[in-house]
Amino acid sequence: MMQLEKIADFRSPGEFQRFTDFLDGGVKSGLLEEIPPDPNYHAGEIYGGRWFRRKDDGSVWRLIPPDPPFTGLFEMVRKMTPVK
């Protein structure tokens, strides 16, 4: 299982790069799948970014890079409920 939590802002370019490397490692190891962004999703009027689906629970997350003065964001887009 890969633990993911919301990040409301990145404190430095290095922190953002380390987190991006972490996500890329999750994709490489098969724990995450990078998927196309939903063009209709624009919470907070923020579009695009990189989107990821966790393979163990199907939840979908998005990574929005910093663009000063915006400090970036990583958040859950969709939580999947396991079928019983």
N, C-alpha and C positions, 0 to 999 in steps of 0.2 A: 504494500500500500504506500502511496505517496501522499504525504501530508501537505495540504495547501490551505493557506489562510489569506484573507483579504489584506492587501497593502494599500493604504490610502495615499501614500506618497513615498518616493524614493529620496533618500537623503543625499545621495551623491551619484555621479555617473558610474563610479566603481560598484556601488551597491546594485544599481540597475543591471550592469553587465554580469555580475555574479549571479543574480537571480535569473537572468536570461540564460546563462550557462546551465543553471540548475534545471530549468524547464527543458532545454535542449537535451540534457542528459536523460530526463524522463521520457522524452520522445524516443531517443536512441535505445533506451532499455525496454521500451514497449509498455511503459506504465501510462504514458500520455499519447494522445494522437493530436497532431495539429490539424485543424479544420478551417475551412473558409469562414471569414466573419459574416454574420447575418447583416446584409446591407440595410435592413429595416430597423435594426437595434441601435438606438442612439440615446441611451440613458444619460442625462446630464448634458445632452447635446454633444456628446463625445462619440465619434464614429470610428469604425475600423479597429486597428490594432491587430495583434495576433491572438487567435482563439485556440483553445485546447480542450479536449475532452478526456476526462479521466476514464481509463478503461475498466477500472474496478466498479465504479458506481454510475458512470455515464454523465456525471455533472460536467457542465461546460463553464469555462473560465475565459476571461479576456485580459490581455496585457496591453496597456496603452503606454507608450514610451513618454518620457519627459519631453516637454516642449516649453521651455521657460516663458512665462513664470509658472506654468503648470508643471507639477513635479512627478507626473506619471501615476499609474493606477494598475492594480491587479485585483480583479473581483470576480465573484461567481455570477454568471449570467443566467444559468438554469440549473436548478437542483433536480435531479432525477429521483423518483421514488421507486425503490426496488419492487418488482412484481413478486407477490407472495404465492 
